[in-house]
Amino acid sequence: MNRILLPALLLLTACAQGNPEIEGVQSFKYSGGDHRTGRLTYAQRPPVGGPHHPVWQNCGVYDRPLYDEHAVHSLEHGAVWITYQPGLDTGEVAKLREAVQGRPYTLLSPYEAQPSPIVLSAWNKQLTLTSASDPRIPAFIQKYEQGGEAPEIGAPCSGGYGETA
């Protein structure tokens, strides 16, 4: 093999192995920038991208459900949205609160009719979990908060909509 190609191939291989996909993460394909008003229907629950309200949801911890349309706009800005089924054990919710504490681009809220007790969503990515002790939670936040495929990384996650559904 050519002396120049071999080091380049090794570098590409090392880079690919340095950022492996988190086990169980599902991928989707949405592009950003589609702002609409009114209630929208999403293929995933909670949604991971697509059309959304022109005003984003303020990042933070909420004890009531959020409007999908505002939260999706926050995902477009590089936020991670952690949702949990209403009625999830209070100890589990406390662990989720700890996971997002001090993280400026995260949302935490209950979510009706989601497929598992806990769901982590970022733009075009989603992970369903059964326990707040799962070690993939900090890994997901680390990888996708202000990262991943979010079209508007660095756009605000405050100064937007702060109400609940």
C-alpha positions as CSV (number, residue, x, y, z in Angstrom):
1,M,0.0,0.0,0.0
2,N,1.1,3.5,-0.7
3,R,3.1,5.1,2.2
4,I,0.9,8.2,2.1
5,L,-2.4,6.3,2.0
6,L,-1.7,4.0,4.9
7,P,-1.3,6.8,7.6
8,A,-4.4,8.6,6.2
9,L,-6.4,5.3,6.4
10,L,-5.2,4.7,10.0
11,L,-6.2,8.3,11.0
12,L,-9.7,7.9,9.5
13,T,-10.1,4.6,11.3
14,A,-9.0,6.1,14.6
15,C,-11.4,9.0,14.2
16,A,-14.3,6.7,13.4
17,Q,-13.7,4.6,16.4
18,G,-13.3,7.6,18.7
19,N,-16.9,8.6,18.4
20,P,-18.9,5.4,18.3
21,E,-22.7,5.4,18.2
22,I,-24.4,4.8,21.6
23,E,-26.0,1.4,21.7
24,G,-29.8,1.6,21.1
25,V,-29.9,5.1,19.6
26,Q,-32.3,5.4,16.7
27,S,-31.5,7.7,13.8
28,F,-34.0,9.8,11.7
29,K,-33.6,12.3,8.9
30,Y,-35.1,15.8,9.3
31,S,-33.8,19.0,8.0
32,G,-34.2,22.3,10.0
33,G,-35.7,25.7,9.4
34,D,-39.3,24.8,8.8
35,H,-41.2,27.2,11.1
36,R,-45.0,26.9,11.4
37,T,-47.6,28.0,13.8
38,G,-50.4,25.8,15.3
39,R,-50.5,22.2,16.4
40,L,-48.4,19.8,14.4
41,T,-48.4,16.0,14.1
42,Y,-45.1,14.1,14.5
43,A,-44.1,10.6,13.5
44,Q,-42.2,10.0,16.8
45,R,-43.4,10.5,20.3
46,P,-41.7,12.5,21.6
47,P,-40.6,14.1,18.3
48,V,-36.9,14.3,17.1
49,G,-37.2,16.9,14.4
50,G,-39.3,18.4,11.7
51,P,-41.5,21.4,11.4
52,H,-41.8,23.4,14.6
53,H,-43.0,26.7,16.1
54,P,-40.9,29.8,15.4
55,V,-40.3,30.3,19.1
56,W,-38.2,27.7,21.0
57,Q,-38.9,26.3,24.4
58,N,-36.6,27.7,27.2
59,C,-34.3,24.9,28.3
60,G,-34.8,23.8,31.9
61,V,-36.7,21.4,34.1
62,Y,-40.5,21.2,33.9
63,D,-43.0,19.3,36.0
64,R,-45.7,19.5,33.3
65,P,-45.7,18.4,29.6
66,L,-44.3,20.8,27.0
67,Y,-45.7,21.6,23.6
68,D,-43.9,19.5,21.0
69,E,-43.7,22.4,18.6
70,H,-41.6,24.6,20.9
71,A,-39.5,21.7,22.2
72,V,-38.6,20.6,18.7
73,H,-37.3,24.1,18.0
74,S,-35.0,23.7,21.0
75,L,-33.7,20.5,19.6
76,E,-32.9,22.4,16.4
77,H,-30.8,24.7,18.6
78,G,-28.8,21.7,19.9
79,A,-30.8,20.8,23.0
80,V,-31.3,17.3,24.4
81,W,-34.9,16.7,25.6
82,I,-35.3,14.0,28.3
83,T,-38.9,12.9,28.8
84,Y,-40.5,10.5,31.2
85,Q,-43.8,8.9,31.6
86,P,-46.1,10.6,34.2
87,G,-46.1,8.5,37.3
88,L,-42.4,7.5,37.0
89,D,-41.0,6.8,40.4
90,T,-39.9,10.1,42.1
91,G,-36.5,8.6,42.8
92,E,-36.1,8.0,39.0
93,V,-37.2,11.6,38.3
94,A,-34.7,12.9,40.8
95,K,-31.9,11.0,39.0
96,L,-32.9,12.6,35.7
97,R,-32.9,16.0,37.4
98,E,-29.4,15.4,38.5
99,A,-28.4,14.4,35.0
100,V,-29.4,17.8,33.6
101,Q,-28.4,20.0,36.5
102,G,-26.1,22.7,35.3
103,R,-26.6,21.7,31.6
104,P,-27.8,24.8,29.7
105,Y,-29.1,23.0,26.6
106,T,-31.3,20.4,28.1
107,L,-35.1,20.0,28.7
108,L,-36.7,17.7,31.2
109,S,-40.4,17.1,31.3
110,P,-43.1,14.4,31.6
111,Y,-44.6,13.2,28.3
112,E,-47.8,11.3,27.8
113,A,-48.0,8.2,25.6
114,Q,-44.3,7.7,25.0
115,P,-43.0,4.2,24.2
116,S,-40.9,3.6,27.4
117,P,-40.5,5.1,30.9
118,I,-37.7,7.4,29.7
119,V,-36.8,8.8,26.3
120,L,-33.8,10.9,25.3
121,S,-34.2,13.0,22.2
122,A,-31.9,15.2,20.2
123,W,-32.3,16.4,16.6
124,N,-32.6,13.2,14.5
125,K,-31.6,10.9,17.4
126,Q,-33.6,9.1,20.1
127,L,-32.9,6.6,22.8
128,T,-35.6,4.7,24.9
129,L,-34.7,3.5,28.4
130,T,-36.3,1.9,31.4
131,S,-34.1,3.2,34.2
132,A,-32.6,6.6,35.1
133,S,-29.5,4.7,36.3
134,D,-28.7,3.7,32.7
135,P,-25.1,4.8,31.9
136,R,-26.1,5.8,28.4
137,I,-27.9,8.9,29.8
138,P,-24.7,10.9,30.4
139,A,-23.2,9.6,27.3
140,F,-26.2,10.7,25.2
141,I,-26.2,14.2,26.8
142,Q,-22.4,14.5,26.3
143,K,-22.6,13.5,22.6
144,Y,-25.8,15.4,21.5
145,E,-26.0,18.5,23.7
146,Q,-24.7,21.2,21.3
147,G,-23.6,18.4,19.0
148,G,-24.8,15.8,16.6
149,E,-26.9,16.8,13.6
150,A,-28.7,19.9,15.1
151,P,-28.9,22.4,12.4
152,E,-28.6,25.5,14.6
153,I,-26.1,24.6,17.2
154,G,-25.3,27.6,19.4
155,A,-28.7,29.3,18.9
156,P,-30.4,30.3,22.2
157,C,-32.1,28.0,24.5
158,S,-33.4,30.9,26.7
159,G,-35.5,34.0,26.0
160,G,-38.1,31.9,24.2
161,Y,-41.3,30.2,25.4
162,G,-41.4,29.2,29.0
163,E,-44.9,27.9,29.6
164,T,-46.1,24.3,29.6
165,A,-49.0,22.5,27.8
